[in-house]
Amino acid sequence: MNLRSLLSKSMLRHLRLLELLYENHYGLPTETLMKELKCSLPVLLNDIRLINAEQDIAQIDKYKGLYQLKIHKSAPIRRLYAEFLHRSSEFQIFEALLYEHHDNITELAGALYLSVSNTQRYLKKIQVLLKEIGIELKHRPLRLEGKERSIRQLYYRYFSEKNYQIEIKLPGLTKNQQDSLVDYVKAFLVKNNFPQKHIFVHRLVYNLYISLWRMKNQHYFPSIQLQNKFLELPTGTKVIRCQHTVMQTFAISYEENWCKDSLWLLYSDSLIFSLEQLDFVRKNNVRAEAHFAIHQQLVYQLNAIFTRPLTQAEQLRLICTLQNFSFLYATAGTCVNILRLDKKDFVLQMSKIYPLGIAKIKQLVIEITKEHNFYFEKDFIIAYVYWLITFIPNWMERITLSYQKVKILLLSSLSPTLENYLAVQITQKIYGNFEILQGNYEKNFMNELEQYDLILTTDDLAFSDELPVLHIDSYLSAQHILLIQEKVSELTEKMFVDEIAS
């Protein structure tokens, strides 16, 4: 599930409009947008006007009958999602629930400059949605209660999307206070010989901040789940500075038990930073060992469909990645997102370009989830596919598809050097089991076209409707790469199915 439904109907429609135009670089016609958004023409035109008035990094223009999204070159798509979170009254209320500064709806409404009736309505939306994942809205003060792991992870996802920059920004803290928390986390990583990657620091600092607020308001992580003895706490001046900040800001004496609570991700074995740590966790955490065995089976089956298997070290790192993604969640629980559906979008685009390969990997994941009754929800399956293919960037070159090669004929009146350059570009940028033959009209290739599976030509030639032909330019554009890849994938899949049938 995701928290998109917390947005108002108009904001949700605006978000979807921006996504549709971002996904379709060349633009979409009015009729398609009206159908996808389920709205009338006046509503669509008004939405475009409002978006253009509100956005300073993106504008929607109409060119040759198609609406196109123009985004400032220096602005990532993540910024658009962040702006929706900043503008949404519902998400402003959601963030306020972390701090628990307000006893009742009237106080909360006054602090956020909202009407009491609207605030009450927004709280009801939040209450209904979060109840689906076992989180309850309580009063006096207004707060969230339930599974502590889920609440803290949910707020981490929220802050990650809202503060999309590399720079860490912790609301309500001075720069010195924030720096003391960052320095403490870095000292912790050094003490335990963990890599000081930015993503590790980012995740631990935000979770530390969220945990301190939860602890300040008497919400603690179950101590029985914080039994990891592999980890060591740092000492020295950075620790003293952090303790001072925690006492000053959160009124907590930052002793060992509170340190473990605030670093619950590591002390509950939910985050693995090294293979040594993984080995220790496997020996001392029954649930983690069970997860490892299932992930090991998945990776073993993935290796079986590869022409070049992963090494033992690569397999361990991949299993570690899968553990870090999944261990936070109950095996029969729900995978929660905020607004961004980046994993789903990524897998969807990959499935358009490499349909057979993605289908094979997805089927492996589905079989594992069914066999072990393990993270079988659709969003979990998509996320598993995402982690598998992003961990192995050249997965499409490793996977076994068809033993028969797709025969491609390149016909052009280009100079020999330019035609050869074009053929090399196709070979380098298109994935699949294929071979390219460069032809010219003097060798009677026109009389032997039926023996080729695909014909690529830069010229305006008339071909039989039965022949698979793509007209391309002398320079291989992004659009032509996509068209060729889709066609090669389609032909490869057909050959693979025919091989199985025979």
N, C-alpha and C positions, 0 to 999 in steps of 0.2 A: 504494500500500500504506500501511498504518499500523502503529504499534507496539502496538496494543491487545492482541495475542496475548501480549505480555510479561506482562500481568496474569495472576494466578492465575484459575482457572476461576470461583471464587466471586466474586472482585472484578469480573471481566468481566461476570458475570451481574448483580451489583448495579448496575454502571454502566448496563447496558442497561435494567434495570428503571426506574431513575431517568429515563433518556432517554424511554422509552415514556410514562411518566406526565407528564413535562414537555411532550411533544408533544401529549398529549391532555388538555387542561386540565379537561375535564368528567369525566375518570376512565375507567377500564377495568374490565370484570368479571374475575373470577378465571379463567374459562376462557380468555379472550383472553391474559392474562398467562402462563398455563401453556403455551399453545401457542407464543407468541412466544419465550419463554425456554427452551422444551423441558425443563420440569422438572415434578416432582410437586407436589401441594398442600402436603405437609409442608415441602418444600424452599422453596417460595414463601413460606410463612408464616414460616419461620425467617429467610429473607433480609430480609423486612420488619422483623422484630424486631431483627435485627442493624443494619440501616440506621438505624432509629430510635434505637438505642442509641449508634451512632457519630456521627451527624450532629447538629450543633447549629444548623444553618441550614435544615434540611429534614426534614420528617416525612411519613410515608405514613399517611393515615387512610382509613377505609372509611365511605362515606356512601351510603345507599340502594343498597347492593349493588355500588357502584363504588369502586375504590381511587383516591385522589386524592393528588397531591403538593402539599404546602404549603411554600413557600419563603419565608424571611424577606424582607420587602420590600426591605431594603437590601443583600441578597446576590445578586450576579449568578450566572448558571449557570456561568460560568467558574470560580467558586470550587469547585464540586463536582468539576470535572476536576482542579483543582490538588490537592485533598485526596487524590484517588486516587494521584496521582504522589508525594505526600509519604508515603503509607502503604505503597506498593508496594516490597517488598524488591528486586524485579527492577530497578526504576527507580533505587533507591538505589545499586545496583551499577553501573548504566549511568552515573550521574553520577560515581561514584568512578573510573571508567575514564578520565575526562578528566584527573584530577589525577596519576594514575600514582604513587600513594604506596605501593603494595603489590606486592611481588615475586611472591607466590604466593597461592594460595586460602586457606591457613590464616591469613595476615596479614589478608586482606580480610574473612574471616568474623569474626575477632576484633574488627576495627574497627567492624563493623556489627552486632555481637552476634547473629550468625547461626551455625547449625551448619555445619560444613565440607561435609557432604553436601548440604544445601540450597543453599549457595553454589555448589557445583559444578554442581548441577542448573540453577540460575538462569543461570549463565554459559553453559551449553550452550544454553539457550533464546535468549539474546542472540546467541550465535555463529551459530546456525542462521538466525535472522531477518535479522541484518545482512549475512550473506553474500549474500543476495538482491540487495542494492544495492551489492555490491562492497566491503564493509568487513569486515576480518578481525580476529579477536581473537588477540592475541599474549600471550606470557608473559615474565616476568622483565625488566621489570615487566609486570603485567597492563595491557594498553593496546589501543587500536584503531588500525589502520593501513589505508591504502587511499587513495582519492581524497580529497585534503585538502578540496576544496570541499564534498564531500558530508558529511564528518564535521563540519566547522564549522557548516554549515547545519543539520544534524540537532540539534546541541547548542543552536543558537539557538532552534529550534522547541521544544525541551524546556524551556529556561529561560523562554521566553515563556508557555508554558502553566502551568508550576509557579509562577512569580511573576506572577500575573495582575493585580496592582495597577498603577496608574499609576506609583507610586514604583518606582524602579530598585533592585534588591537584588542585590549581587554577593557570593556566598558567600565567607567567609574574609577579606574586606577590611574595614578600619575605615572609619568614615564619612569621615574625611579622605582616605584612599586612594581611596575610591570617588568622592568629589567631584572629586579631581584628574583622574580619567579622564573624568568627565562634562564638566568644564570644558575639557579638551583637545579633546574631540569638538565642543563648541560653538564653540571657537576655530577649529577646522578648517572648520566650516560657514560661519562669518563670513568667513574668509580667502578662501573660494571663492564667496562671494555666494550660498550655498545657503539656502533657508528653514530656520529653526530650529523646525520642527514637532516636537512631542513624539515622534511615531512615528519620525522620522528619527534623533533623538538616542537613543531607546530601542534601535533596531536596531543602530546603530553602536557604542554602548557595550557591549552584550552581545556583539557580534561581536568587539570589541576585547578584551574580557575572555577570551573563549574562545580567540581567536588567541594571546594572550600565554601561556596555559597550553600550547597546542600547541607554540609556539616554545620555551618553557622546556624542554619534553621532546623537543626536536630534531625536531619535525615542521614542515616549512616549506612554504609555498605556492610552487608553481613560479615562479621569478623571471621566466621568459620570458613569463608571462601578466600580469605587473605592469608594463606598459610605458606606461601612460597619462601623457601629459605635459601634460594640460590642468590637472591638479590642482596646488595649491601647499600646502606644509606651513606651519603657523603658526609664529610665533616669540614670544618674550616670557616673562614669569614663569609663565604657565599651562603652557607647554611644559616649563619647568624643573621645576616641581612634578610633572608627569606623569612625566618622566624619573626623578626621584627615587623615585617610587612604583614604577615598573617595575623599577628596579634593586633596591630594597628587597624587593619582593614576589616578583619573578620572576627576579631575578639576570640581567637582560638590559640591556645598554647600548643605550638606545633611540635609535639613530642612524637615518639616513634609510632605509636598506634594511629595517630592522625596522619602521619606521613604515609603510612601504608594505605589508609582509607583514601587519601587524595590521589595516590598513585595506583588505584585499584586495577587499572588495566593490566599492569605488570604483575601485581601481587595476586591477582585472581587467575593468572595464566592466560589472559585473554589477548595478550600481545606478545609476540615472540620476536626478539631482535637479533638473535644469534643461534647458530646450530648447537652450541654448548648449552644454551638456555633451553632449547627444544629437547635435547637429550635429558636434561634434568627434569623437565616438566613431564615427559613421557614416563619416567620412572616413579614420579611422585603424585601424579594426578590421573586417576582412573578414567575420568571423562575425556581428558586430553588424549590419553593413549587410545581410547576407543575411536575418537575422531581421527587420529593419525592413521589407524588401521584402515578406516574407510577411505580416507584421502589417498593412502598408499595404493589401495585397490584401483581407485579412479585413475591415478597417474600410470599405474601398470597397464591398464587397459588402453589408455591414451597412447602409450609407447608402442602397443601392439599394432596400431594402425599407422605408425610412422615408418618411413623408409630409413630414416636416420634417428634412432632412439635418443632420448635424453640420457646424459650421463648420470651416475649415482648422485653426484653433488648437485646437479641441476634438479633431479627429482626431489631431493631433500629441501632445496630452496623453494620449489614450487609447492610442496606440501606445507611448508611453513607459511607461505602466502595464503593458501586456502584456509589454514587454521586461523590466521589473523582476521580473515574476512568473516568466518562463520561462527567462531567460538563465542562471540558476544551474544548470539541469539539462541533461543531455545530451538531444539531441532524440529519441533512442530509449531514454531512461532511464525511471526510475520516479519518480512524484510521491509524496513521503513526508510522512505526517502522524504526529502522536504519538497522542493520544487523541481530541481534538476533530475532528469532521467538519463544521465549521460551513458550509463552502462547499457541500458535498453536501446538507446539511439545508436550506440557504437555497434552493438551486435546486429541490429537491424540493417545498418549500412553494409556491414561485412557479409551478411546473408544475401544481400542483393548482388554483391560482386562475386562471392565464393559460396554459392548456395549448397553445393554438395559437401564441401568441407565443414561448413558450420553445422549442417544437418547431422553429419557423422558425430561431431563432438557433442552436440546437444543430445543426441540419442544416448551416448555414453553416460552423460550426467543424469538423464532421466532414468536409465536402468539402475544406476547406483542409488538414486533417491527412492525408487520403488523397492529395491531389494532390502534396504536398511530403514525404510520409513523415515527418511533423513532429509530435512530441508527440501521438501517436495513442492513447496509453493512456487508458482510461476516466476516471481521476481528473484527467488533464490537460484533457480535454474539458469536464468539469464545472467545473473551475477557470476555464477560458476563458469559459464562459457566465456564471459568477459575476462575473468582472471586467467583462464587457461590460454586464451589466444594472445592476450597482451603480455603474459610472462614469456611466451615463445614467439617473438616477432616474426620468425620465418616458418611458422607452423604450416603455412600453405605450401611451402616447398618440401616439407617433410611428409605430408600426409599421402597415403596411398590412394590414388584415384583410379585411373584407367591405364592398362598396359598399352593400349593402342593410342598412338599419337594423333592429334588433330592436325590435318594437313591444311596449311594456309598458303594461298597463292597471292603474292603481292604484284599487282600490275600497275605500271606507271609509265609515263613518258618523261620522267625525271632524268637528270644526269646520273650516270652510274654511281658516282660518289654520294649523291644525295639519296638515291634509292637505297644504297647500302646503309647509309646513316639511319634512315627511317626503319629499315629492317632490324638493325641493332637496337634501336630505341624500343621497338615493339618487344623484342626478346627480353630486354632488361626490365621493362615496366609491366609486362603482362605475366600473370602466374598461370601455369597449367602445363600439361604434357602435350606440347605442340612443336611443329617444325614449320619453318617459313621457306618457301621457294620463291626466288625473285625471277620474274618472267619479263619477257618483252614480246611485242607483237610479231616479230619476225620468226619466232620459233614455233609457230602454230599452237601456242598455249590456248588460243581461243577455241580450238577444236577439241581440247581435252579437259575442259572445265569441270565436267561431271566427276572427275576423280578427286576433286578437292572438296574439303568440308566447309571451307570459308574462303571467300575472295575479298581482298582489300584492294581498292583502286583509288588513285588520285584523279582519275579522268572521268569524263562524262560519257560512259559507255552504256550501251543497251544490253541487258542480260535477260535471260529467261527468268520468269517469276519463280521458278522452282529452285534457282540457285541462291544460296545464302551470300549476299553481297553487302558490304559496308563501304560507303564512299568516305574517304578521309582526306585530310590535307597533307601537304608535304611536311608540315610541322605537326607533331603529335600533340594535340591539345588535351587538356584534362577531360573534356567531354568525350573525345574519341577514345582515350584510354579506358574510360568507363564503358563505352559501347562495345569495344573489342573484348574487354574482360568479361562482360556479361555474356557475350556470344560464345566465347571460348569455354566459359564455365557451363553454359547450357549444353554445348556439344560434348564436353567431357562427361557431364552427368548422363547424357543419353548413351554414350559409349559404355559407361560403367554399368548402367542398367541392362544394356544389351548383352554384355559379357556375363553378368550374373544369370540372365535368362537362358543363355546358351550353355 
